[in-house]
């Protein structure tokens, strides 16, 4: 193999490497764009999760207040019933 053949072989392989490098660079750019897109989607999902968790906290708090109000109303109702019963007894005792 002559020096010219060897040089042509090196040039051919170098051109092939440059082509491969270009293809890989394009693929790398596409993967970077996809990665950015996925990172954005993850951030949006995390923000949505945070928002929903806040709503859950508010709903739990509202429910606990609601249950407390219901219990308070039940207690008031029972007290009213007892007062009415006592009033009836007092009326009977006066007779």
Secondary structure as UniProt FT lines:
FT   HELIX           3..94
//
